[in-house]
Amino acid sequence: MQIARTLVAFLALALSGCANADPHWVELAGQRYTVEVADDEAERARGLMFRDSLADGHGMLFIHEQTGPLAYWMKNTRIPLDILYFDESLALVSQQRDVPPCSGGNACPAYPSRAPARYVLELNAGEAARLGLQDGARLQLSPSLNNAP
């Protein structure tokens, strides 16, 4: 009986630790999104390629080492997306809304930022319009992302 109680206590402790784990998330215009993070060259190059869907309330956050001119494309991307560019201070500096999928390989067009950016958030197409985003909107990062490169 003591072993069973010990096991139950251990499992409860382990599960409470999982519940407190900080998944990566961002908040934008009062909406929280669970995000996958692409913070190195290989992850940024792959992005959301070859995916057939992106769950509601989810996105991908691309983190660059420094602020500069950025342009993203939709090569091998099957999901229409909103591509949102943020500067070093996490202010929205440019938006590319309702960007269509592209299966044209290297012939896919680029969608540049109108200002230097360091962070790029990709969400399902239509999210920027739903949120009524305007340039200058602030992105908030989860504590787990505060030490990102």
C-alpha positions in Angstrom: 0.0 0.0 0.0 2.9 2.4 0.9 4.4 1.7 -2.6 1.1 2.6 -4.3 0.9 5.9 -2.3 4.5 6.7 -3.1 3.9 6.0 -6.8 0.7 8.1 -6.9 2.6 11.0 -5.1 5.5 10.7 -7.6 3.1 10.7 -10.6 1.2 13.7 -9.3 4.5 15.6 -8.9 5.7 14.6 -12.3 2.4 15.6 -13.9 2.3 19.0 -12.1 5.8 19.6 -13.5 4.5 19.0 -17.0 1.6 21.3 -16.5 3.9 24.1 -15.5 6.3 23.5 -18.4 6.4 26.7 -20.5 5.6 25.9 -24.1 6.8 28.6 -26.4 4.0 31.2 -27.0 3.6 34.7 -28.2 0.8 37.2 -27.6 -0.4 39.6 -30.2 -3.4 42.0 -29.9 -4.6 40.0 -26.9 -4.4 36.7 -28.6 -2.0 34.0 -27.5 -0.5 31.6 -30.0 1.5 28.5 -29.3 4.6 28.7 -31.6 7.3 26.5 -33.0 10.6 28.3 -33.0 13.0 28.5 -35.9 16.1 30.1 -34.5 18.9 28.7 -36.7 19.6 28.7 -40.4 18.3 25.1 -41.1 15.1 25.6 -39.1 14.4 29.0 -40.8 15.1 27.5 -44.2 12.6 24.6 -43.6 9.9 26.7 -41.9 6.4 25.4 -42.6 7.3 23.6 -45.8 5.4 20.5 -46.7 2.7 20.9 -44.0 -0.9 20.4 -45.0 -2.3 22.5 -42.1 -1.5 24.7 -39.2 -3.7 24.3 -36.1 -5.8 27.2 -35.0 -4.0 29.2 -32.3 -0.6 28.0 -33.6 2.2 29.6 -35.6 5.9 29.7 -36.2 8.3 32.3 -34.9 11.5 32.9 -36.8 14.2 34.5 -34.7 17.2 36.1 -36.5 20.5 36.9 -34.8 20.3 40.6 -35.8 17.9 43.1 -37.3 18.0 43.7 -41.0 16.1 43.5 -44.3 14.2 40.3 -44.5 12.1 38.6 -47.2 10.3 35.3 -46.9 8.9 33.1 -49.6 6.4 30.3 -49.8 8.6 27.6 -51.5 7.0 24.2 -50.9 4.5 25.7 -48.5 1.0 24.4 -48.8 -0.8 26.6 -46.2 -1.8 30.2 -47.0 -0.2 32.4 -44.3 0.1 35.9 -42.9 3.8 36.8 -42.6 4.4 39.4 -39.9 7.7 41.2 -39.4 8.8 42.6 -36.0 11.8 44.7 -35.2 14.2 44.4 -32.2 11.7 46.0 -29.9 9.0 43.6 -31.0 7.0 46.2 -32.8 5.2 45.2 -36.0 7.0 46.9 -38.9 5.5 45.1 -41.9 2.7 42.7 -42.8 2.3 40.4 -45.8 -1.3 39.1 -45.5 -3.0 36.2 -47.2 0.2 35.0 -48.9 -0.8 32.0 -51.1 0.9 28.6 -51.1 3.5 28.1 -53.8 4.6 24.9 -55.5 6.8 26.7 -58.0 10.1 25.9 -56.3 12.7 28.6 -56.8 10.2 30.5 -59.0 8.1 31.4 -55.9 8.0 35.1 -55.2 9.6 36.8 -52.1 7.5 38.8 -49.7 9.8 41.4 -48.1 9.5 43.5 -45.0 9.1 47.2 -45.6 11.5 47.9 -42.7 14.4 46.1 -41.0 13.1 43.2 -38.8 14.5 40.6 -36.4 11.4 38.4 -35.7 9.0 36.9 -38.2 5.7 35.4 -37.1 3.8 33.2 -39.5 0.1 32.5 -38.8 -2.8 31.1 -40.7 -3.9 33.5 -43.4 -6.6 35.8 -42.2 -5.3 36.1 -38.6 -3.9 39.6 -39.1 -7.2 40.9 -40.5 -9.2 39.1 -37.7 -7.0 40.8 -35.1 -7.2 44.2 -36.9 -3.4 44.4 -36.8 -1.7 47.7 -37.6 2.0 48.5 -37.8 3.3 49.3 -34.4 1.4 46.5 -32.7 3.6 44.8 -30.0 4.5 41.2 -29.8 5.0 39.6 -26.4 7.2 36.6 -26.0 6.8 33.8 -23.4 9.5 33.7 -20.7 11.0 30.7 -22.5 11.8 32.9 -25.5 13.3 35.8 -23.6 16.8 34.3 -23.9 16.5 33.5 -27.6 19.5 34.5 -29.8 
